[in-house]
Amino acid sequence: MSADALLLVRRDARGVVTLTLNRPLAFNALSEALLGALQTELAGLAQDASVRVVVLAAAGKAFCAGHDLKEMRAQPSLAYYQQLFAQCSRVMQSLQGLPVPVIARVQGIATAAGCQLVAQCDLAVAADTARFATSGVNYGLFCATPSVPLSRNIGRKAAFEMLVTGDFISAQQAQAQGLINRAVPLEHLDAEVEKLVDSIVAKPPVAIAMGKGLFYRQIENGLEAAYADALQTMACNMMDADALEGVQAFIEKRPPRFS
């Protein structure tokens, strides 16, 4: 895609796809057009069996400042806001619905729906100078949709404090609270993301896909339903050729030869 596109897409030979938000002068705010580009790309990736990992990155100093407030203020109607937040929610759910892990590469601030993006990704690595906030409340708008993944990532009291104060937390706090996996110096950010990528692409894709689907389903279920789902998923996974090879390799004390 051209350098002036809202969303830059790069793919390598391993099946690692990097999606880069490309509105640096607007702090990568999620305009309707950018949300549309993301949704289109995610829909395509969901059908592409060659994809192994998706990295969500951003150009410029900020990761994402949330919704485009100028765009939102230009059309003050209930119907428009319902449509906009439904569009954003579809994008967020599409990230979780992908059969491959999605890693947020966070080089700068992530606020409001930008913080939501980080929380919605399966994994997140941030520069140690990055900061996070659900800051809508500072402008009279409680970050309701960001609260959904936020409260599923970190403890209730920590999430609620972010939501009702709008205060920033540091990358170190975000890691301690479970919003991100790792906080590293900016110059090591790509290398740290690559460590996760390398580890994931070395695993059988069927196991990763089945595991990701089960992981999120069981979180929303009660204990009995979660175990019922988990045992069925694990039994089906065991019938996969790579799983059988992995077990045989363990028995024979050799590295597995995955297909």
LINMOMO-V583363 format. One line per field, one symbol per residue. ss: DSSP state (2 for helix, 1 for strand, 0 for the rest). Layout:
ss->???
This chain:
ss->0000001111100001111110022200010222222222222222000000111111000001001022222200022222222222222222222000111111000110222222220011111000111022222000022222222000022222222220001122222220000111022222222222222220002222222222222220002222222222222222002222222222200000000
